[in-house]
């Protein structure tokens, strides 16, 4: 029995090593009317699934509708985390993908994502928080979080009303929070930190969807999708 467990553990470890040595996230591109490029990144944290599901909806939509700007969509950057419902990549080192964005990237996936970040004019990063920011300000949940870019801050405020029109409970409505404007690297080596350091326009859209405050997945996906479409329509016009 012990030998069987050791054998299975070896097989799993080998699979994970090969997977993370070879895995390349799928990327979808759509050409717009302008020379501006928007990058949309799905659930880097696997237990925050609405980002990936919103990306799939956008991919289906833009197969039949031309966007205003060029789009790069990376729907599933953390597939094992997503399908197993865990925040982290399944490896012993650099397992939190959103803490891997130093200047070069700490692992294979972060380095690939950073190639698209450098190509983009604007980055939309999709996450989910554990509380509603309006009633618990320590959480990013239900907030639109721009970085120190003036463009991002203006757009964050411009889209707020469109998102909140679908939310009846005032305590659950979105706000624009200042996590990434009050200091350059609130979360060291996060994608927001990288974009601040490199002066790239960036917004994180945070639904509330994990731990004790899980809303229906359709609600969270809809909130993400509405916010993203509003950004695409209103930015750089």
C-alpha positions in Angstrom: 0.0 0.0 0.0 2.8 2.4 0.9 4.6 1.6 -2.4 1.4 2.3 -4.3 0.9 5.7 -2.6 4.6 6.5 -3.4 4.1 5.5 -7.0 0.9 7.6 -7.4 2.6 10.6 -5.7 5.5 10.3 -8.1 3.2 10.1 -11.1 1.2 13.2 -10.0 4.4 15.1 -9.3 5.8 14.2 -12.7 2.5 15.2 -14.4 2.5 18.6 -12.7 6.1 19.2 -13.5 5.5 18.5 -17.2 2.3 20.5 -17.2 3.8 23.7 -15.9 6.8 23.2 -18.1 4.7 23.1 -21.2 1.4 24.9 -20.5 0.7 27.9 -22.6 -2.6 29.8 -22.0 -5.0 30.0 -25.0 -5.3 33.5 -26.4 -8.1 35.0 -28.5 -7.6 38.2 -30.6 -10.2 40.5 -32.2 -9.4 43.5 -34.4 -11.1 46.8 -33.7 -11.5 50.1 -35.4 -8.6 51.8 -33.7 -4.9 51.2 -33.0 -5.5 50.7 -29.3 -5.3 47.3 -27.7 -7.1 46.1 -24.6 -5.9 43.0 -22.7 -8.5 41.0 -20.7 -7.3 38.4 -18.3 -9.5 35.7 -16.7 -9.2 34.0 -13.4 -5.6 34.0 -12.4 -7.0 32.7 -9.0 -8.8 29.5 -9.7 -11.3 29.9 -6.9 -12.6 33.1 -8.5 -14.2 31.5 -11.6 -16.5 34.3 -12.9 -13.5 36.0 -14.6 -12.9 33.0 -16.8 -16.6 32.5 -17.5 -17.0 36.2 -18.4 -14.1 35.8 -20.9 -15.8 32.9 -22.6 -19.0 35.0 -23.0 -16.9 37.8 -24.5 -15.2 35.4 -26.9 -18.5 34.2 -28.1 -19.9 37.8 -28.4 -16.9 39.2 -30.3 -16.9 36.3 -32.8 -20.0 38.1 -34.2 -19.4 41.7 -33.2 -16.4 43.9 -34.0 -15.0 45.7 -30.9 -14.1 49.3 -30.8 -10.5 48.5 -30.0 -8.2 45.5 -30.6 -8.8 42.9 -28.0 -6.5 40.2 -26.5 -8.4 37.8 -24.2 -6.7 35.2 -22.0 -9.6 33.3 -20.5 -7.9 30.5 -18.6 -4.4 31.4 -17.2 -4.7 29.0 -14.3 -6.6 25.9 -15.6 -5.8 23.4 -12.8 -6.7 25.9 -10.1 -9.9 26.8 -12.0 -11.1 23.2 -12.4 -10.1 22.2 -8.9 -11.5 25.3 -7.3 -8.2 26.4 -5.7 -6.7 29.9 -5.7 -3.2 28.6 -6.5 -1.3 26.9 -9.2 -0.5 23.3 -8.1 3.3 23.6 -7.6 5.5 24.3 -4.6 7.1 27.5 -5.8 5.5 30.7 -7.2 2.1 29.2 -6.9 0.1 32.4 -6.6 0.1 33.6 -10.2 -0.9 37.2 -9.2 2.3 37.5 -7.1 4.6 36.5 -10.0 4.6 39.7 -12.0 8.0 41.1 -11.2 9.8 42.9 -14.1 10.4 39.6 -16.0 7.9 37.1 -14.5 8.7 34.5 -11.9 7.3 31.5 -13.8 6.4 30.4 -17.3 2.8 31.6 -17.2 3.5 35.0 -15.8 6.2 35.6 -18.4 3.8 34.7 -21.2 1.1 37.0 -19.7 3.6 39.9 -19.4 4.3 39.6 -23.2 0.7 40.5 -23.8 0.7 43.2 -21.1 3.6 44.9 -22.8 1.6 44.8 -26.1 -1.5 46.3 -24.5 -2.5 49.9 -23.9 -5.0 48.9 -21.3 -5.3 45.9 -19.0 -8.5 44.5 -17.4 -7.8 42.0 -14.7 -10.8 39.9 -13.4 -11.1 38.9 -9.7 -13.5 38.1 -6.9 -13.5 39.2 -3.3 -14.8 37.7 -0.1 -17.0 40.7 1.0 -18.8 43.8 -0.3 -16.4 46.7 -0.2 -19.2 49.2 0.8 -19.8 47.4 4.1 -16.3 46.0 4.6 -13.7 48.3 3.1 -10.8 45.9 3.8 -12.1 43.7 1.0 -11.9 44.5 -2.7 -15.1 42.6 -3.4 -17.7 44.6 -5.5 -15.2 47.3 -6.4 -13.6 48.7 -9.5 -9.9 49.2 -8.8 -7.9 51.4 -11.1 -4.2 51.9 -10.8 -2.4 55.2 -10.7 -3.1 55.9 -14.4 -5.4 58.9 -14.8 -7.1 57.2 -17.8 -7.9 54.2 -15.6 -9.3 56.3 -12.8 -11.6 58.3 -15.2 -12.9 55.1 -16.9 -13.5 53.4 -13.5 -15.8 56.2 -12.5 -17.5 56.4 -15.9 -18.6 52.7 -15.9 -19.8 52.6 -12.2 -23.4 53.6 -12.9 -23.8 51.0 -15.7 -22.7 48.1 -13.4 -24.8 49.3 -10.4 -28.0 49.6 -12.4 -28.3 45.8 -12.1 -27.9 45.8 -8.3 -30.8 46.7 -6.1 -29.2 46.4 -2.7 -27.2 49.6 -2.0 -24.8 47.7 0.3 -23.9 45.3 -2.6 -23.3 48.0 -5.2 -19.9 48.6 -6.7 -17.6 51.5 -5.7 -14.3 52.7 -7.1 -11.7 51.8 -4.5 -8.2 53.2 -4.0 -6.1 50.1 -3.2 -3.9 50.6 -6.3 -3.9 54.4 -6.4 -2.8 55.1 -2.8 0.5 53.3 -3.2 2.4 51.9 -6.1 2.6 48.3 -4.9 -0.2 47.5 -2.5 0.3 43.9 -3.4 3.9 43.3 -4.3 4.5 41.6 -7.7 0.8 41.7 -8.5 -0.2 42.6 -12.0 -1.5 46.0 -10.7 1.9 46.6 -9.2 3.6 45.8 -12.5 1.3 48.1 -14.4 1.9 50.9 -11.9 5.6 50.6 -12.2 5.5 50.5 -16.0 2.8 53.2 -16.4 0.3 50.9 -18.1 -3.4 51.7 -17.8 -5.0 49.1 -15.6 -8.3 48.2 -13.9 -9.1 45.2 -11.7 -12.8 44.4 -11.6 -13.7 42.6 -8.4 -17.1 40.9 -7.9 -18.1 39.4 -4.5 -18.2 35.7 -4.8 -16.0 33.6 -2.4 -16.2 32.3 1.1 -19.3 33.4 3.1 -20.7 35.8 0.4 -21.1 33.6 -2.7 -23.5 35.2 -5.1 -25.0 33.2 -8.0 -22.4 32.7 -10.6 -24.6 34.1 -13.3 -24.8 37.4 -11.3 -21.1 37.6 -10.9 -20.4 36.8 -14.6 -22.9 39.4 -15.6 -21.3 42.1 -13.5 -17.9 41.3 -15.0 -19.3 41.3 -18.6 -21.2 44.6 -18.2 -18.1 46.3 -16.8 -15.8 45.0 -19.5 -18.1 46.0 -22.3 -18.5 49.5 -20.8 -14.7 49.9 -20.7 -14.3 48.8 -24.3 -17.0 51.3 -25.4 -15.9 54.3 -23.3 -12.1 54.2 -23.2 -10.0 56.1 -25.7 -13.0 57.8 -27.4 
